Amino acid sequence: MNGSLFEPGLRDGDYIPRFFAYYYKQWRDYTMSYHDHHSTEIMYMISGLCRVDVQTGEDTEESITLRKGEFIMLDAGVPHRLVVEGEQPCRMLNVEFGFKEGVRVGPSIQQIAAEEQELTAFMSRPFPYLVLSDPEEVYYALKSLVLELDQRKEQPGAMAEMLFMQLLVRIARLREEAERSNTQQTDLYIKRCIEFLHLNYDRDIAVKDMAAAVNLHPGYLHRIFKKHTGLTLTAYLTMLRMDKACMLLQQTDIPIQEIADYVGVASRQYFHMLFKKHTGQTPVEYRSAVERDVRNYGEEGGGS
């Protein structure tokens, strides 16, 4: 068994934690070489600022800035390095752990996961790294574990195992809360963006205008909007404009040549192209079909 939390057999047997390293360390103006471990690593920022560069693919590197009260959890085998720039030091608490078969004295991961659905979900969704902001619950669990390991260097016992399980559960719960909070926040951003579009579709608006309205970076808004609705921002705006055009053609006598202005499309030729793509008909054909349906309905109603 290696040091990854995502080994398929970890929740099926009697595995106990194995601790490879645990230490406090202050860094100043330091760049570490890229390396990886056979173990899972937690780097917890106690004070200061640092950067962790992570290689998530053959040609892919991601940089994460860690601040006080944040921590990164790196899966086994993931190349990474620590970078501390400038004179401001950063102080962190590190723990590296894996798993081994052995006689356990406390509850197994299998038993804890059976009772804690957050831990089951956590171990079922692999990640190269995870960054979370901690309301100090993880820090106290981590600190207690390290103190226990310091006192029982030769043979960590039941207390170390229980503190480790507590640490895993707290991290799993924190991740669940963060994802739930992120989902709620994303839903709010999408709702506000859609409201903005419904209030401003008749104007000449661009993605940067939508992003400014909800105070997000345009690229980020584009990604979450597409993921949430299945449409790009531009496609959603076009759909909204064409739906409004259909309504105006059905229910008003506004001249067709003016409809484009009413729905915020500057070019009438472009409006005709969008409308036909959206409905399969030109605006003239669409209004004629509506008027024909109204006449037919009136004749049928008058003859009954």
Secondary structure by P-SEA (a helix, b strand, c coil): cccccccccccccbbbbbbcccbbbbbcccccccccccbbbbbbbccccbbbbbbccccbbbbbbbcccbbbbbccccccbbbbcccbbbbbbbbbbcccccccccccaaaaaaacaaaaaaaaccccbbbbbbcaaaaaaaaaaaaaaaaacccccaaaaaaaaaaaaaaaaaaaaaaaaaaaaaaaaaaaaaaaaaacccccccaaaaaaaacccaaaaaaaaaaaccccaaaaaaaaaaaaaaaaaccccccccccccccccccaaaaaaaaaaaccccaaaaaaaaaaaaaaaaaaaaac
